[in-house]
Amino acid sequence: MAKTKAKGATKLGRDSRPKYLGVKLFEGQETKPGMIIVRQRGTKFLPGENVRQGKDNTLYAVKKGVVKFKTKRIKRFDGSQRTAKIVNVK
């Protein structure tokens, strides 16, 4: 019989790594082309002028400029409305 448990039999250490989501550049900060502005899951922020959306919904700048945020009401297909935050680079 073994005196101690076999190695690797711990029940701890199964937590997932942090994803580091959120706004990376705030309003008034300058951007260069390709700089990430927002990392998100889903479309909490929508791309506006000079901003594109990656396949994982990351928003990034296309041109050099200053970040601006705007709130807009968007009508859905079923008639309901939603307030959306739009990110622009001007």
Backbone as a printed PyTorch tensor [residue, N CA C, xyz], in Angstrom:
tensor([[[  0.8390,  -1.1890,   0.0000],
         [  0.0000,   0.0000,   0.0000],
         [  0.8710,   1.2340,   0.0000]],

        [[  0.3930,   2.2460,  -0.7160],
         [  1.1270,   3.5080,  -0.7740],
         [  0.9080,   4.2960,   0.5060]],

        [[  1.9940,   4.9380,   0.9450],
         [  1.9060,   5.7440,   2.1680],
         [  1.1940,   7.0680,   1.8930]],

        [[  1.4190,   7.6670,   0.6980],
         [  0.7770,   8.9360,   0.3140],
         [  0.0270,   8.7470,  -0.9980]],

        [[ -0.8190,   9.7430,  -1.3070],
         [ -1.5690,   9.6920,  -2.5670],
         [ -0.6290,   9.8560,  -3.7520]],

        [[ -1.0530,   9.3630,  -4.8790],
         [ -0.2510,   9.5110,  -6.0930],
         [ -0.2070,  10.9730,  -6.5070]],

        [[  0.8570,  11.3750,  -7.1670],
         [  0.9840,  12.7660,  -7.6000],
         [ -0.0560,  13.0840,  -8.6630]],

        [[ -0.5450,  14.3360,  -8.6440],
         [ -1.5360,  14.7650,  -9.6180],
         [ -2.9600,  14.4320,  -9.2150]],

        [[ -3.1730,  14.0250,  -7.9800],
         [ -4.5120,  13.6530,  -7.5420],
         [ -5.2120,  14.7900,  -6.8010]],

        [[ -4.7200,  16.0230,  -6.9440],
         [ -5.3260,  17.1400,  -6.2260],
         [ -6.6730,  17.5130,  -6.8410]],

        [[ -7.5760,  18.0080,  -6.0150],
         [ -8.8850,  18.4250,  -6.4970],
         [ -8.9630,  19.9380,  -6.6380]],

        [[ -7.8450,  20.6230,  -6.4890],
         [ -7.7980,  22.0770,  -6.5840],
         [ -7.2340,  22.5030,  -7.9430]],

        [[ -7.2510,  23.7980,  -8.2060],
         [ -6.5750,  24.3290,  -9.3880],
         [ -7.3310,  24.1960, -10.6870]],

        [[ -8.6680,  24.2190, -10.6510],
         [ -9.4310,  24.0920, -11.8920],
         [-10.0790,  25.3950, -12.3130]],

        [[ -9.6260,  26.5160, -11.7940],
         [-10.2110,  27.8100, -12.1360],
         [ -9.7210,  28.2500, -13.5080]],

        [[-10.5910,  28.9050, -14.2850],
         [-10.1990,  29.3560, -15.6140],
         [ -9.3890,  30.6480, -15.5160]],

        [[ -8.6080,  30.9180, -16.5520],
         [ -7.7760,  32.1220, -16.5660],
         [ -8.6320,  33.3370, -16.8650]],

        [[ -8.2400,  34.5240, -16.3770],
         [ -9.0090,  35.7360, -16.6460],
         [ -8.9310,  36.1210, -18.1170]],

        [[ -9.9900,  36.7420, -18.6370],
         [-10.0620,  37.0540, -20.0650],
         [ -9.6640,  38.4950, -20.3900]],

        [[ -9.5330,  39.3480, -19.3940],
         [ -9.0760,  40.7360, -19.5780],
         [ -9.9570,  41.5010, -20.5670]],

        [[-11.2780,  41.4360, -20.3690],
         [-12.2120,  42.1330, -21.2370],
         [-12.4200,  43.5570, -20.7390]],

        [[-13.0380,  44.3880, -21.5760],
         [-13.4070,  45.7390, -21.1640],
         [-12.8690,  46.8000, -22.1020]],

        [[-13.0650,  48.0520, -21.7150],
         [-12.6240,  49.1950, -22.5130],
         [-11.1340,  49.3860, -22.2930]],

        [[-10.3690,  49.4340, -23.3740],
         [ -8.9190,  49.5940, -23.2940],
         [ -8.4990,  51.0430, -23.5300]],

        [[ -9.2200,  51.7650, -24.3900],
         [ -8.9510,  53.1850, -24.6420],
         [-10.2260,  53.9650, -24.3330]],

        [[-10.1140,  54.9790, -23.4880],
         [-11.2760,  55.7430, -23.0660],
         [-11.4330,  57.0010, -23.9070]],

        [[-12.5450,  57.7020, -23.7210],
         [-12.8550,  58.8830, -24.5210],
         [-11.7790,  59.9470, -24.3490]],

        [[-11.3600,  60.4960, -25.4760],
         [-10.3400,  61.5380, -25.4630],
         [ -8.9290,  61.0270, -25.6940]],

        [[ -8.7330,  59.7090, -25.6260],
         [ -7.4020,  59.1600, -25.8590],
         [ -7.1530,  58.9830, -27.3510]],

        [[ -5.8980,  59.1380, -27.7570],
         [ -5.5330,  59.0240, -29.1750],
         [ -5.2950,  57.5670, -29.5500]],

        [[ -5.6340,  57.2560, -30.8010],
         [ -5.4450,  55.8960, -31.3090],
         [ -4.5890,  55.9220, -32.5560]],

        [[ -4.0190,  54.7780, -32.8450],
         [ -3.3280,  54.5290, -34.1080],
         [ -4.0870,  53.4040, -34.7990]],

        [[ -3.9130,  53.2270, -36.0930],
         [ -4.6070,  52.1330, -36.7800],
         [ -4.2550,  50.7670, -36.1860]],

        [[ -5.2840,  49.9740, -35.8940],
         [ -5.0790,  48.6330, -35.3520],
         [ -5.1270,  48.5490, -33.8400]],

        [[ -5.1700,  49.6860, -33.1480],
         [ -5.2120,  49.6510, -31.6860],
         [ -6.5830,  49.1820, -31.2020]],

        [[ -6.5780,  48.3070, -30.2080],
         [ -7.8220,  47.7710, -29.6530],
         [ -8.4470,  48.8130, -28.7370]],

        [[ -9.7380,  49.0710, -28.9470],
         [-10.4720,  50.0350, -28.1270],
         [-11.2850,  49.2970, -27.0630]],

        [[-12.0410,  48.2650, -27.4650],
         [-12.8850,  47.5090, -26.5330],
         [-12.7420,  46.0220, -26.8260]],

        [[-12.5390,  45.2170, -25.7540],
         [-12.6090,  43.7630, -25.8830],
         [-13.8670,  43.3240, -25.1630]],

        [[-14.7300,  42.5570, -25.8490],
         [-16.0480,  42.2500, -25.3020],
         [-16.5420,  40.8960, -25.7730]],

        [[-17.5380,  40.3910, -25.0590],
         [-18.2780,  39.2010, -25.4730],
         [-19.6640,  39.6840, -25.8600]],

        [[-20.0580,  39.4590, -27.0910],
         [-21.3150,  40.0140, -27.5830],
         [-21.0880,  41.4360, -28.0530]],

        [[-22.1670,  42.1530, -28.3540],
         [-22.0380,  43.5120, -28.8770],
         [-22.5900,  44.5230, -27.8820]],

        [[-21.9200,  44.6610, -26.7580],
         [-22.2920,  45.6850, -25.7880],
         [-21.9840,  47.0700, -26.3650]],

        [[-20.8480,  47.1970, -27.0490],
         [-20.4620,  48.4080, -27.7710],
         [-20.5280,  48.1010, -29.2630]],

        [[-20.9880,  49.0540, -30.0560],
         [-21.0980,  48.8720, -31.5040],
         [-20.0550,  49.7290, -32.2120]],

        [[-19.5380,  49.2620, -33.3600],
         [-18.5600,  50.0570, -34.0910],
         [-19.2150,  51.2260, -34.8110]],

        [[-18.5420,  52.3680, -34.7840],
         [-19.0320,  53.5660, -35.4650],
         [-18.0500,  53.9880, -36.5410]],

        [[-17.8100,  55.2810, -36.6140],
         [-16.9430,  55.8600, -37.6350],
         [-15.4840,  55.4880, -37.3840]],

        [[-14.8130,  54.9580, -38.4120],
         [-13.4010,  54.5630, -38.3760],
         [-13.1030,  53.4740, -37.3350]],

        [[-14.1030,  52.6520, -37.0110],
         [-13.9360,  51.5370, -36.0740],
         [-14.4830,  50.2790, -36.7330]],

        [[-13.7640,  49.1750, -36.5930],
         [-14.2120,  47.8930, -37.1390],
         [-14.3490,  46.8850, -36.0020]],

        [[-15.0900,  45.8020, -36.2920],
         [-15.3370,  44.7570, -35.3090],
         [-14.6740,  43.4720, -35.7660]],

        [[-13.8750,  42.8490, -34.8860],
         [-13.2190,  41.5880, -35.1890],
         [-14.1700,  40.4150, -35.0100]],

        [[-13.6910,  39.2120, -35.3080],
         [-14.5630,  38.0380, -35.2340],
         [-14.9410,  37.6700, -33.8070]],

        [[-14.1520,  38.1180, -32.8170],
         [-14.5110,  37.8870, -31.4130],
         [-15.1430,  39.1310, -30.7960]],

        [[-15.7380,  39.9940, -31.6370],
         [-16.4540,  41.2180, -31.2550],
         [-15.5410,  42.2950, -30.6690]],

        [[-14.2330,  42.1780, -30.8610],
         [-13.2980,  43.2150, -30.4220],
         [-13.4060,  44.4110, -31.3550]],

        [[-13.4630,  45.6140, -30.7830],
         [-13.5060,  46.8320, -31.5830],
         [-12.1120,  47.4290, -31.6680]],

        [[-11.6870,  47.7840, -32.8910],
         [-10.3550,  48.3410, -33.0820],
         [-10.4190,  49.5210, -34.0470]],

        [[ -9.4420,  50.4060, -33.9490],
         [ -9.3980,  51.6160, -34.7720],
         [ -8.8620,  51.2950, -36.1630]],

        [[ -9.3910,  52.0030, -37.1740],
         [ -8.9290,  51.8470, -38.5460],
         [ -8.0230,  53.0140, -38.9320]],

        [[ -8.2870,  54.1940, -38.3690],
         [ -7.4940,  55.3850, -38.6750],
         [ -6.9710,  56.0150, -37.3870]],

        [[ -6.0070,  56.8960, -37.5330],
         [ -5.4790,  57.6430, -36.4030],
         [ -6.4870,  58.7140, -36.0090]],

        [[ -6.6960,  58.9000, -34.7090],
         [ -7.6460,  59.9060, -34.2490],
         [ -7.8730,  59.8290, -32.7640]],

        [[ -8.9980,  60.4040, -32.3160],
         [ -9.3620,  60.4530, -30.9000],
         [-10.6490,  59.6610, -30.6940]],

        [[-10.6980,  58.8870, -29.6120],
         [-11.8570,  58.0350, -29.3200],
         [-13.0080,  58.8820, -28.7910]],

        [[-14.2140,  58.6270, -29.3210],
         [-15.4430,  59.2770, -28.8650],
         [-16.5030,  58.1990, -28.6590]],

        [[-17.2660,  58.3190, -27.5670],
         [-18.3800,  57.4100, -27.2950],
         [-19.6850,  58.1680, -27.4420]],

        [[-20.7080,  57.4790, -27.9610],
         [-22.0130,  58.0880, -28.1680],
         [-23.0760,  57.0540, -27.8230]],

        [[-24.1800,  57.5120, -27.2460],
         [-25.3000,  56.6210, -26.9290],
         [-26.4310,  56.8830, -27.9200]],

        [[-27.0050,  55.8070, -28.4420],
         [-28.0520,  55.9240, -29.4510],
         [-29.1140,  54.8720, -29.1880]],

        [[-30.3550,  55.2180, -29.4580],
         [-31.4480,  54.2430, -29.3510],
         [-31.5690,  53.4980, -30.6760]],

        [[-31.5630,  52.1930, -30.6060],
         [-31.6460,  51.3630, -31.8030],
         [-32.9330,  50.5520, -31.7350]],

        [[-33.6940,  50.5890, -32.8190],
         [-34.9530,  49.8580, -32.9010],
         [-34.6750,  48.4440, -33.4070]],

        [[-35.2250,  47.4580, -32.7200],
         [-35.0660,  46.0710, -33.1200],
         [-36.1690,  45.6800, -34.0920]],

        [[-36.0490,  44.4850, -34.6830],
         [-37.0250,  44.0230, -35.6710],
         [-38.4010,  43.7450, -35.0670]],

        [[-38.4440,  43.4090, -33.7810],
         [-39.7240,  43.1330, -33.1470],
         [-40.3990,  44.3940, -32.6100]],

        [[-39.8100,  45.5650, -32.8530],
         [-40.4100,  46.8210, -32.4360],
         [-39.8710,  47.3670, -31.1320]],

        [[-39.1800,  46.5300, -30.3530],
         [-38.6170,  47.0160, -29.0960],
         [-37.3700,  47.8510, -29.3760]],

        [[-36.9380,  48.6070, -28.3630],
         [-35.7750,  49.4710, -28.5260],
         [-34.6980,  49.1070, -27.5230]],

        [[-33.4750,  49.4790, -27.8640],
         [-32.3280,  49.2250, -27.0030],
         [-31.4100,  50.4220, -27.0780]],

        [[-30.7900,  50.8010, -25.9570],
         [-29.8020,  51.8770, -25.9980],
         [-28.4470,  51.2430, -26.2120]],

        [[-27.7570,  51.6780, -27.2400],
         [-26.4670,  51.1010, -27.6060],
         [-25.3780,  52.1520, -27.4860]],

        [[-24.2060,  51.7260, -27.0510],
         [-23.0450,  52.6020, -26.9920],
         [-22.2620,  52.4260, -28.2820]],

        [[-22.0170,  53.5150, -28.9870],
         [-21.3130,  53.4740, -30.2650],
         [-19.9470,  54.1210, -30.0870]],

        [[-18.9120,  53.4580, -30.6060],
         [-17.5430,  53.9430, -30.4890],
         [-17.1000,  54.5250, -31.8250]],

        [[-16.6310,  55.7780, -31.8120],
         [-16.1550,  56.4560, -33.0060],
         [-14.7040,  56.8690, -32.8040]],

        [[-13.9820,  57.0050, -33.9260],
         [-12.6270,  57.5950, -33.9020],
         [-12.6530,  58.7460, -34.8730]],

        [[-12.4240,  59.9590, -34.3510],
         [-12.4470,  61.1540, -35.1990],
         [-11.1350,  61.8800, -35.1400]]])
